[in-house]
Structure formats: C-alpha cells, structure tokens
Amino acid sequence: MSYKDTLRARAIKNTTGKVSHKLAPHQIILAPMFTEKTVAANEDHGVFVFKVHRDANKIDVKNAIQALYDVDVANVRVMRIGSKGRAHRKLVRKAYKKAVITLQGDKTIELVS
C-alpha cells in the first residue's frame, strides 16, 4: 500500500456510531439541559443542549436526535465536563458528557422544562 493509499484510507469518514448498535436512542440522549445560557442560545440561534451517554460520539448523537425528534441535524458538538471533587465542598458535581445540537433551517424541538 502506497503512502497516498494510506492517506485516502484515513480520509474516509466513519459513518457508524460507537454505541448506537448497543443502545436505543433514548439511552444515548439522557436529558435536555436548561440553563440561562442554553435557553438564550435556543431562542436566538436554534441551538439545543443535551446530556448524552458518556460513550456516545457525534454520529451516535446525531442519529439519536433524528430518530427521537424527527428533525434534520446540521451540526453536533460534543464535550466532556469534568467532575468537581470533594476538596472543601459539600456538593459534588459528577462528570458527564454534553452535546450541543444545531438544527437545519427553522426547525425546533419541543422540550418540557
């Protein structure tokens, strides 16, 4: 295999999810997030934020959103939020993963807060 063939093989985009064959869509999307920042982004730009399964990747999240809400997803951003430990704190925040979803066009998702 030549070097160009190796680069072409790497450039092929993976279209399969990491956990979508193991979990149902409602197990990948855990809960919508309602904070002042996410509600403002939703109203202004049509952006939605969800807590997602810690093993899910962008492809899994996109497929789950399309299956659950029957909308077209334009963009998915996924980030891991670290835990805040017990050092001098009474409350502890566990680590989680969240996804920021942008929909195509003027589509919206009806979420109950």
C-alpha positions in Angstrom: 0.0 0.0 0.0 1.5 3.3 -1.0 1.5 6.4 1.1 -1.3 8.0 -0.9 -3.5 5.0 -0.5 -2.8 5.2 3.3 -3.9 8.8 3.3 -7.0 8.0 1.3 -7.9 5.2 3.7 -7.6 7.6 6.7 -9.7 10.3 5.0 -12.7 8.1 4.6 -15.2 9.3 7.1 -16.6 6.9 9.7 -20.4 6.8 9.3 -21.1 4.2 12.0 -21.6 5.1 15.6 -19.7 3.8 18.6 -22.7 2.7 20.8 -25.7 3.1 18.5 -25.8 -0.6 17.8 -25.8 -1.4 21.6 -28.1 1.3 22.9 -31.5 2.7 21.9 -31.8 6.4 21.0 -33.5 7.3 24.4 -30.5 5.7 26.2 -28.0 7.8 24.2 -29.8 11.1 24.8 -30.2 11.3 28.6 -31.8 14.7 29.3 -32.1 18.2 27.9 -30.2 20.9 29.7 -32.0 24.0 30.8 -29.7 26.8 32.0 -29.9 30.5 31.3 -27.2 30.2 28.6 -28.8 27.2 26.8 -32.2 28.8 26.8 -30.8 32.0 25.3 -29.0 30.1 22.7 -32.1 28.2 21.9 -34.2 31.3 21.4 -31.6 33.2 19.4 -29.9 30.6 17.3 -32.0 27.4 17.4 -29.3 25.5 19.4 -30.2 22.7 21.8 -28.1 21.2 24.6 -28.5 17.6 25.9 -26.7 15.4 28.4 -25.6 12.3 26.5 -24.2 8.9 27.2 -20.5 9.0 28.1 -19.5 6.6 25.3 -21.6 8.3 22.6 -19.8 10.1 19.8 -21.1 12.8 17.3 -22.6 10.2 14.9 -24.5 8.4 17.7 -25.9 11.7 19.0 -27.0 12.9 15.5 -28.7 9.6 14.7 -30.5 9.5 18.1 -31.7 13.1 17.8 -33.0 12.4 14.3 -34.8 9.2 15.5 -36.3 10.7 18.6 -37.4 14.2 17.3 -37.7 13.7 13.6 -35.6 16.7 12.7 -32.6 17.3 10.4 -29.4 18.0 12.4 -26.9 20.5 10.9 -24.1 20.3 13.5 -23.2 18.4 16.6 -20.6 19.5 19.1 -19.7 17.1 21.9 -17.7 17.9 25.1 -16.9 16.2 28.3 -17.5 18.1 31.5 -15.2 17.0 34.4 -16.2 16.4 37.9 -15.7 18.8 40.7 -14.2 16.9 43.6 -14.8 16.9 47.3 -12.0 19.3 48.2 -13.5 21.8 50.6 -17.0 21.3 49.1 -20.2 20.0 50.4 -21.8 19.5 47.0 -20.1 17.3 44.4 -20.7 17.5 40.6 -20.2 14.3 38.7 -18.6 14.1 35.3 -20.8 14.0 32.3 -20.9 14.5 28.5 -23.0 17.1 26.8 -23.9 17.7 23.2 -24.7 21.0 21.5 -27.1 20.4 18.6 -27.8 22.9 15.8 -30.8 22.1 13.6 -31.1 22.8 9.9 -33.5 25.6 8.8 -36.2 26.9 11.2 -36.9 23.5 12.8 -37.4 23.4 16.5 -37.7 20.7 19.2 -40.5 21.0 21.8 -38.9 20.3 25.1 -40.6 20.3 28.5 -38.6 22.1 31.2 
